[in-house]
Amino acid sequence: MSNAAAKPYTVLVDDNFNYMDEDKRYEHGTYATLEQAISACQEIVDACLDRTCQPGMSATKLYEEYVAAGEDPFIVGPDANFSAWTYAKQRCEVLCGGRIDRKDG
């Protein structure tokens, strides 16, 4: 059995600051299950938010900082469906105790 068959989920990470610049992309790791890959992505987003969050920061401000310059992990593999931005939005609201106030909807 090949390594690719044993670990069909690859987590890649883009940099929101350098959006669409594949030269800034890196491979975080490969995983045997989708659940493991999702957990790895969540840990990456959580670490980024923890580094960025300041006392008194609003959920909206933290989310804006994340989408402007945070790490954006994604999964390549069968039935992979994870949105770092959606997860980050939920985490910002939990960390900052408020709702995201998006002027654009």
DSSP file (Angstrom, degrees, kcal/mol; ACC not computed):
  #  RESIDUE AA STRUCTURE BP1 BP2  ACC     N-H-->O    O-->H-N    N-H-->O    O-->H-N    TCO  KAPPA ALPHA  PHI   PSI    X-CA   Y-CA   Z-CA
    1    1 A M              0   0    0      0, 0.0     2,-0.1     0, 0.0     0, 0.0   0.000 360.0 360.0 360.0 132.7    0.0    0.0    0.0
    2    2 A S     >  -     0   0    0      1,-0.1     4,-1.8     4,-0.0     3,-0.2  -0.383 360.0-115.9 -79.3 159.8    1.4    3.4   -0.9
    3    3 A N  H  > S+     0   0    0      1,-0.2     4,-2.2     2,-0.2    -1,-0.1   0.866 116.0  57.9 -61.0 -37.5    1.7    6.3    1.5
    4    4 A A  H  4 S+     0   0    0      1,-0.2    -1,-0.2     2,-0.2     0, 0.0   0.878 107.2  47.5 -61.9 -38.0   -0.8    8.3   -0.6
    5    5 A A  H  4 S+     0   0    0     -3,-0.2    -1,-0.2     1,-0.2    -2,-0.2   0.865 112.8  48.7 -70.8 -35.0   -3.4    5.5   -0.1
    6    6 A A  H  < S+     0   0    0     -4,-1.8    -2,-0.2     1,-0.3    -1,-0.2   0.824 125.0  28.1 -73.3 -31.7   -2.8    5.3    3.6
    7    7 A K     <  +     0   0    0     -4,-2.2    -1,-0.3    -5,-0.2    25,-0.2  -0.730  68.0 165.4-132.5  83.0   -3.0    9.1    4.1
    8    8 A P        +     0   0    0      0, 0.0     2,-0.6     0, 0.0    24,-0.2   0.513  53.9  81.5 -81.4  -3.7   -5.3   10.5    1.4
    9    9 A Y  E     -A   31   0A   0     22,-2.1    22,-3.0    68,-0.1     2,-0.5  -0.900  56.6-172.5-110.2 121.8   -5.9   14.0    3.0
   10   10 A T  E     -AB  30  76A   0     66,-2.6    66,-2.8    -2,-0.6     2,-0.6  -0.936  12.8-148.6-111.8 130.8   -3.3   16.7    2.6
   11   11 A V  E     -AB  29  75A   0     18,-2.9    17,-2.8    -2,-0.5    18,-1.2  -0.889  18.4-176.6 -99.5 120.5   -3.5   20.0    4.5
   12   12 A L  E     -AB  27  74A   0     62,-2.6    62,-2.8    -2,-0.6     2,-0.5  -0.837  12.0-146.9-111.5 153.5   -2.1   22.9    2.6
   13   13 A V  E     -AB  26  73A   0     13,-2.8    13,-1.9    -2,-0.3     2,-0.2  -0.978  10.4-170.1-130.1 123.3   -1.8   26.4    4.0
   14   14 A D  E     - B   0  72A   0     58,-1.9    58,-3.3    -2,-0.5     2,-0.6  -0.649  25.0-122.5 -99.5 164.1   -2.1   29.7    2.2
   15   15 A D  E >   - B   0  71A   0      3,-0.3     3,-1.1     6,-0.2     6,-0.3  -0.943   9.9-152.0-109.2 115.6   -1.3   33.1    3.6
   16   16 A N  G >  S+     0   0    0     54,-2.9     3,-1.1    -2,-0.6    53,-0.1   0.814  96.7  60.9 -58.1 -29.8   -4.3   35.5    3.4
   17   17 A F  G 3  S+     0   0    0     53,-0.3    -1,-0.3     1,-0.3     2,-0.1   0.851 111.5  38.9 -65.2 -33.3   -1.8   38.4    3.2
   18   18 A N  G X  S-     0   0    0     -3,-1.1     3,-2.2     3,-0.1    -3,-0.3  -0.391  91.4-171.1-111.6  51.9   -0.4   37.0   -0.1
   19   19 A Y  T <   +     0   0    0     -3,-1.1    -3,-0.1     1,-0.3     3,-0.1  -0.135  68.7   6.4 -50.2 132.0   -3.8   35.8   -1.5
   20   20 A M  T 3  S+     0   0    0      1,-0.2     2,-1.0     2,-0.0    -1,-0.3   0.523  91.7 127.7  71.6   8.5   -3.5   33.7   -4.6
   21   21 A D    X   -     0   0    0     -3,-2.2     3,-1.9    -6,-0.3     4,-0.3  -0.788  37.4-174.0 -97.1  95.1    0.3   33.5   -4.3
   22   22 A E  G >  S+     0   0    0     -2,-1.0     3,-1.0     1,-0.3    -1,-0.2   0.691  77.8  71.8 -65.6 -17.5    1.0   29.8   -4.5
   23   23 A D  G 3  S+     0   0    0      1,-0.2    -1,-0.3    -3,-0.1    -2,-0.0   0.750  97.0  51.4 -67.0 -22.1    4.7   30.4   -3.8
   24   24 A K  G <  S+     0   0    0     -3,-1.9    -1,-0.2    -6,-0.2    -2,-0.2   0.516  89.8 106.0 -90.3  -7.1    3.7   31.3   -0.2
   25   25 A R    <   -     0   0    0     -3,-1.0     2,-0.3    -4,-0.3   -11,-0.2  -0.445  48.9-174.4 -73.5 143.6    1.7   28.0    0.1
   26   26 A Y  E     -A   13   0A   0    -13,-1.9   -13,-2.8    -2,-0.1     2,-0.6  -0.972  27.4-115.5-136.5 157.2    3.2   25.2    2.3
   27   27 A E  E     -A   12   0A   0     -2,-0.3   -15,-0.2   -15,-0.2     3,-0.1  -0.805  22.3-173.3 -91.0 124.1    2.2   21.7    3.0
   28   28 A H  E     -     0   0A   0    -17,-2.8     2,-0.3    -2,-0.6   -16,-0.2   0.863  55.5 -67.8 -83.2 -39.9    1.3   21.2    6.7
   29   29 A G  E     -A   11   0A   0    -18,-1.2   -18,-2.9     2,-0.0     2,-0.3  -0.956  40.2 -95.5 168.0 174.8    1.0   17.4    6.6
   30   30 A T  E     -A   10   0A   0     -2,-0.3     2,-0.3   -20,-0.2   -20,-0.2  -0.910  33.0-164.0-119.7 149.9   -1.0   14.4    5.4
   31   31 A Y  E     -A    9   0A   0    -22,-3.0   -22,-2.1    -2,-0.3    -2,-0.0  -0.956  26.2-137.9-138.5 149.5   -3.6   12.5    7.4
   32   32 A A  S    S+     0   0    0     -2,-0.3     2,-0.3   -25,-0.2    -1,-0.1   0.791  89.5  37.4 -76.1 -30.3   -5.4    9.2    7.2
   33   33 A T  S  > S-     0   0    0      1,-0.1     4,-1.8   -24,-0.1     5,-0.1  -0.878  74.4-126.5-126.3 156.5   -8.8   10.5    8.0
   34   34 A L  H  > S+     0   0    0     -2,-0.3     4,-2.8     1,-0.2     5,-0.2   0.878 111.7  58.4 -63.4 -37.9  -10.8   13.6    7.1
   35   35 A E  H  > S+     0   0    0      1,-0.2     4,-2.3     2,-0.2    -1,-0.2   0.892 105.7  48.6 -60.8 -40.6  -11.4   14.2   10.9
   36   36 A Q  H  > S+     0   0    0      2,-0.2     4,-2.1     1,-0.2    -1,-0.2   0.902 111.9  49.2 -65.6 -40.7   -7.6   14.4   11.5
   37   37 A A  H  X S+     0   0    0     -4,-1.8     4,-2.2     2,-0.2    -2,-0.2   0.913 111.2  49.0 -65.5 -42.9   -7.2   16.8    8.6
   38   38 A I  H  X S+     0   0    0     -4,-2.8     4,-2.7     1,-0.2    -2,-0.2   0.921 109.8  52.2 -62.2 -43.4  -10.0   19.0    9.9
   39   39 A S  H  X S+     0   0    0     -4,-2.3     4,-2.3     1,-0.2    -2,-0.2   0.904 108.6  50.7 -59.4 -42.1   -8.5   19.0   13.4
   40   40 A A  H  X S+     0   0    0     -4,-2.1     4,-1.9     2,-0.2    -1,-0.2   0.914 110.8  48.9 -62.4 -42.4   -5.1   20.1   12.0
   41   41 A C  H  X S+     0   0    0     -4,-2.2     4,-2.4     1,-0.2    -2,-0.2   0.916 110.4  50.7 -63.0 -43.2   -6.8   22.9   10.1
   42   42 A Q  H  X S+     0   0    0     -4,-2.7     4,-3.0     1,-0.2    -1,-0.2   0.893 108.3  52.5 -63.1 -39.6   -8.6   24.0   13.2
   43   43 A E  H  X S+     0   0    0     -4,-2.3     4,-2.4     2,-0.2    -1,-0.2   0.885 108.8  50.6 -63.2 -38.5   -5.4   24.0   15.2
   44   44 A I  H  X S+     0   0    0     -4,-1.9     4,-2.0     2,-0.2    -2,-0.2   0.940 113.8  43.9 -64.0 -47.7   -3.7   26.2   12.6
   45   45 A V  H  X S+     0   0    0     -4,-2.4     4,-2.7     2,-0.2     5,-0.2   0.927 113.2  51.8 -64.0 -44.8   -6.6   28.7   12.7
   46   46 A D  H  X S+     0   0    0     -4,-3.0     4,-2.7     1,-0.2    -2,-0.2   0.917 109.9  48.9 -58.7 -44.5   -6.8   28.7   16.5
   47   47 A A  H  X S+     0   0    0     -4,-2.4     4,-1.9     2,-0.2    -1,-0.2   0.902 111.6  49.5 -63.4 -40.5   -3.0   29.4   16.8
   48   48 A C  H  X S+     0   0    0     -4,-2.0     4,-1.4     2,-0.2    -2,-0.2   0.929 113.1  46.0 -63.8 -45.5   -3.3   32.3   14.4
   49   49 A L  H  X S+     0   0    0     -4,-2.7     4,-2.8     1,-0.2    -2,-0.2   0.891 110.1  54.1 -65.2 -39.6   -6.3   33.8   16.2
   50   50 A D  H  < S+     0   0    0     -4,-2.7    -1,-0.2     1,-0.2    -2,-0.2   0.886 109.5  48.2 -62.1 -38.7   -4.5   33.3   19.6
   51   51 A R  H  < S+     0   0    0     -4,-1.9    -1,-0.2    -5,-0.2    -2,-0.2   0.814 118.8  40.2 -69.5 -29.6   -1.5   35.2   18.3
   52   52 A T  H  < S+     0   0    0     -4,-1.4    -2,-0.2    -5,-0.2    -1,-0.2   0.802  89.3 100.8 -91.4 -32.3   -3.6   38.0   16.9
   53   53 A C     <  -     0   0    0     -4,-2.8     3,-0.0    -5,-0.1     5,-0.0  -0.323  50.6-170.2 -65.3 132.1   -6.3   38.5   19.6
   54   54 A Q    >   -     0   0    0      4,-0.1     3,-2.3    -2,-0.1     8,-0.1  -0.886  36.9 -84.6-118.1 151.1   -5.7   41.4   22.0
   55   55 A P  T 3  S+     0   0    0      0, 0.0     3,-0.1     0, 0.0    41,-0.1  -0.305 116.8  13.9 -54.8 132.9   -7.6   42.2   25.2
   56   56 A G  T 3  S+     0   0    0      1,-0.3     2,-0.1    -3,-0.0    40,-0.0   0.411  90.1 146.1  82.4  -2.4  -10.8   44.1   24.4
   57   57 A M    <   -     0   0    0     -3,-2.3    -1,-0.3     1,-0.1     2,-0.1  -0.445  47.3-124.2 -69.6 138.4  -10.6   43.3   20.7
   58   58 A S     >  -     0   0    0     -2,-0.1     4,-2.5     1,-0.1     5,-0.2  -0.432  16.5-117.6 -78.6 157.8  -14.0   42.9   19.0
   59   59 A A  H  > S+     0   0    0      1,-0.2     4,-2.5     2,-0.2     5,-0.2   0.886 116.6  54.1 -59.8 -39.2  -14.9   39.7   17.1
   60   60 A T  H  > S+     0   0    0     39,-0.4     4,-2.5     2,-0.2    -1,-0.2   0.930 109.3  46.4 -62.3 -46.5  -15.3   41.8   14.0
   61   61 A K  H  > S+     0   0    0      2,-0.2     4,-2.4     1,-0.2    -2,-0.2   0.917 112.9  49.4 -64.1 -43.9  -11.8   43.3   14.3
   62   62 A L  H  X S+     0   0    0     -4,-2.5     4,-2.3     1,-0.2    -1,-0.2   0.921 112.5  47.8 -61.8 -43.6  -10.2   39.9   15.0
   63   63 A Y  H  X S+     0   0    0     -4,-2.5     4,-2.7     2,-0.2     5,-0.3   0.911 110.4  51.9 -63.9 -42.4  -12.0   38.4   12.0
   64   64 A E  H  X S+     0   0    0     -4,-2.5     4,-1.4     1,-0.2    -1,-0.2   0.906 110.2  49.1 -60.6 -41.2  -10.9   41.3    9.8
   65   65 A E  H  X S+     0   0    0     -4,-2.4     4,-2.0     2,-0.2     5,-0.3   0.906 111.3  50.7 -63.3 -41.4   -7.3   40.8   10.9
   66   66 A Y  H  X S+     0   0    0     -4,-2.3     4,-3.2     1,-0.2    -2,-0.2   0.953 111.4  44.8 -62.7 -50.6   -7.5   37.1   10.2
   67   67 A V  H  < S+     0   0    0     -4,-2.7    -1,-0.2     1,-0.2    -2,-0.2   0.746 115.2  50.9 -69.8 -20.1   -8.9   37.4    6.7
   68   68 A A  H  < S-     0   0    0     -4,-1.4    -1,-0.2    -5,-0.3    -2,-0.2   0.842 137.3  -6.9 -81.9 -34.6   -6.3   40.2    5.9
   69   69 A A  H  < S+     0   0    0     -4,-2.0   -52,-0.2   -53,-0.1    -2,-0.2   0.346  97.0 116.6-148.4   9.2   -3.2   38.3    7.1
   70   70 A G  S  < S-     0   0    0     -4,-3.2   -54,-2.9    -5,-0.3     2,-0.3  -0.245  70.5 -90.6 -82.5 171.9   -4.0   35.0    8.8
   71   71 A E  E     -B   15   0A   0    -56,-0.2   -56,-0.2   -27,-0.2    -1,-0.1  -0.670  35.0-156.9 -82.1 136.4   -3.1   31.5    7.7
   72   72 A D  E     -B   14   0A   0    -58,-3.3   -58,-1.9    -2,-0.3     2,-0.1  -0.784  11.6-169.6-120.1  84.3   -5.7   29.8    5.5
   73   73 A P  E     +B   13   0A   0      0, 0.0    11,-0.5     0, 0.0     2,-0.3  -0.427   7.6 176.7 -76.0 149.1   -5.5   26.0    5.7
   74   74 A F  E     -B   12   0A   0    -62,-2.8   -62,-2.6    -2,-0.1     2,-0.4  -0.971  23.2-121.7-147.1 162.9   -7.4   23.8    3.3
   75   75 A I  E     -B   11   0A   0     -2,-0.3     2,-0.5     7,-0.3   -64,-0.2  -0.882  10.7-161.6-113.6 134.1   -7.7   20.1    2.7
   76   76 A V  E     +B   10   0A   0    -66,-2.8   -66,-2.6    -2,-0.4     5,-0.1  -0.970  52.2  79.8-110.3 121.0   -7.1   18.2   -0.5
   77   77 A G  S >  S-     0   0    0     -2,-0.5     3,-1.7   -68,-0.2   -68,-0.1  -0.919  84.1 -35.6 162.5 174.8   -8.7   14.8   -0.5
   78   78 A P  T 3  S-     0   0    0      0, 0.0     3,-0.1     0, 0.0   -44,-0.0  -0.328 122.0  -9.4 -62.6 130.5  -11.9   12.9   -1.1
   79   79 A D  T 3  S+     0   0    0      1,-0.2     2,-0.4    -2,-0.1    -3,-0.0   0.721  87.6 167.3  56.4  25.3  -15.0   14.7    0.2
   80   80 A A    <   +     0   0    0     -3,-1.7     2,-0.3    -5,-0.1    -1,-0.2  -0.575   4.7 164.5 -73.9 125.0  -12.9   17.4    1.9
   81   81 A N        +     0   0    0     -2,-0.4     2,-0.4    -3,-0.1    -5,-0.1  -0.724  13.0 137.5-145.8  88.8  -15.1   20.3    2.9
   82   82 A F        -     0   0    0     -2,-0.3     2,-0.6    -7,-0.2    -7,-0.3  -0.996  31.0-162.1-136.8 129.7  -13.5   22.7    5.4
   83   83 A S     >  -     0   0    0     -2,-0.4     4,-2.3     1,-0.2     5,-0.2  -0.941   3.5-166.9-112.6 111.5  -13.6   26.5    5.3
   84   84 A A  H  > S+     0   0    0     -2,-0.6     4,-3.0   -11,-0.5     5,-0.2   0.873  90.9  54.6 -62.4 -36.6  -11.0   28.1    7.4
   85   85 A W  H  > S+     0   0    0      2,-0.2     4,-2.3     1,-0.2    -1,-0.2   0.909 108.9  46.8 -66.2 -41.5  -12.8   31.5    7.1
   86   86 A T  H  > S+     0   0    0      2,-0.2     4,-2.0     1,-0.2    -2,-0.2   0.930 115.3  46.4 -64.6 -44.9  -16.1   30.0    8.4
   87   87 A Y  H  X S+     0   0    0     -4,-2.3     4,-2.5     1,-0.2    -2,-0.2   0.921 111.8  51.4 -62.8 -43.9  -14.3   28.3   11.3
   88   88 A A  H  X S+     0   0    0     -4,-3.0     4,-2.8     1,-0.2     5,-0.2   0.894 107.0  53.9 -61.1 -40.7  -12.4   31.5   12.0
   89   89 A K  H  X S+     0   0    0     -4,-2.3     4,-1.9     2,-0.2    -1,-0.2   0.939 110.4  46.2 -59.4 -47.1  -15.6   33.5   12.1
   90   90 A Q  H  X S+     0   0    0     -4,-2.0     4,-1.7     1,-0.2    -2,-0.2   0.919 114.1  48.1 -61.3 -44.3  -17.1   31.1   14.7
   91   91 A R  H  X S+     0   0    0     -4,-2.5     4,-3.3     1,-0.2     5,-0.3   0.879 107.5  55.1 -67.0 -38.6  -13.9   31.1   16.8
   92   92 A C  H  X S+     0   0    0     -4,-2.8     4,-2.4     1,-0.2     6,-0.3   0.913 107.9  50.1 -59.8 -42.2  -13.7   35.0   16.7
   93   93 A E  H  X>S+     0   0    0     -4,-1.9     5,-1.0    -5,-0.2     4,-0.9   0.876 114.6  44.0 -65.3 -36.7  -17.2   35.2   18.1
   94   94 A V  H  <5S+     0   0    0     -4,-1.7    -2,-0.2     2,-0.2    -1,-0.2   0.940 116.0  46.3 -71.0 -48.0  -16.4   32.7   20.9
   95   95 A L  H  <5S+     0   0    0     -4,-3.3    -2,-0.2     1,-0.2    -3,-0.2   0.865 123.3  33.3 -63.7 -37.7  -13.0   34.3   21.7
   96   96 A C  H  <5S-     0   0    0     -4,-2.4    -1,-0.2    -5,-0.3   -37,-0.2   0.493 102.1-126.2-102.3  -5.1  -14.3   37.9   21.8
   97   97 A G  T  <5S+     0   0    0     -4,-0.9     2,-0.3     1,-0.2    -3,-0.2   0.849  74.2  83.9  67.7  34.9  -17.8   37.2   23.1
   98   98 A G  S   <S-     0   0    0     -5,-1.0    -1,-0.2    -6,-0.3     2,-0.2  -0.946  77.3 -91.7-155.4 176.0  -19.6   39.0   20.3
   99   99 A R        -     0   0    0     -2,-0.3     2,-0.5    -3,-0.1   -39,-0.4  -0.607  42.0-104.1 -93.6 154.1  -21.0   38.7   16.8
  100  100 A I        -     0   0    0     -2,-0.2     2,-0.9   -41,-0.2    -1,-0.0  -0.679  29.7-151.9 -76.2 124.4  -19.2   39.5   13.6
  101  101 A D        -     0   0    0     -2,-0.5     2,-0.6     3,-0.0     3,-0.1  -0.829  17.6-177.1-101.2  96.0  -20.6   42.8   12.3
  102  102 A R    >   -     0   0    0     -2,-0.9     3,-1.3     1,-0.1    -2,-0.0  -0.850  18.7-162.3 -99.9 118.5  -20.1   42.7    8.5
  103  103 A K  T 3  S+     0   0    0     -2,-0.6    -1,-0.1     1,-0.3    -2,-0.0   0.781  91.3  57.0 -66.4 -27.2  -21.2   45.8    6.7
  104  104 A D  T 3         0   0    0     -3,-0.1    -1,-0.3     1,-0.0    -2,-0.0   0.309 360.0 360.0 -90.6   9.9  -21.3   43.9    3.4
  105  105 A G    <         0   0    0     -3,-1.3    -2,-0.2     0, 0.0    -1,-0.0   0.418 360.0 360.0 115.6 360.0  -23.8   41.3    4.7
